[in-house]
Amino acid sequence: MFASTAPDPAPSTAAATGSTTTSSSPAPATTSPAASQRARTPASAAPTTTAAARPTAPHTPAACGRDYYRNSDGRCVHRPVSAPAAPPGATAKCNDGTYSYSQHRRGTCSGHGGVAVWL
């Protein structure tokens, strides 16, 4: 009924010329575009990303209470207090008569005349 409009495939050159010559090298293999791209990309190449890394904000610890300060370990420690006797938890008596709750010897009673006595 309907005639095919597709052209007939062209005959091979060897068949058209009657030549029977054979080649010693194999015919080049054809590869898909994706395969040739993989061949050009090194296996160790890291994938690229387009999203920029966001810098992280420095961690800001919660504020200590009004009568406290943050020590070198990041802990809230009670500020030195004036008292007639050593309050519970005090570690040193300062030269100005206040009591310190410092957890380290370095800097204890600084601003209070230094340490009078360790408790």
Number of C-alpha atoms within 10 A of each C-alpha: 3 4 5 7 6 6 6 7 6 7 9 9 9 11 9 9 9 9 9 8 7 8 7 6 6 7 7 6 5 8 9 7 9 8 10 11 11 10 10 8 9 9 8 6 7 7 5 6 7 5 6 6 7 6 6 6 6 6 6 6 9 8 10 13 12 8 11 15 17 16 13 9 8 9 13 16 17 20 17 23 16 14 10 8 10 16 13 7 12 18 20 23 25 23 16 14 17 22 31 27 21 20 16 11 11 8 11 22 23 12 10 17 13 15 20 16 11 13 12
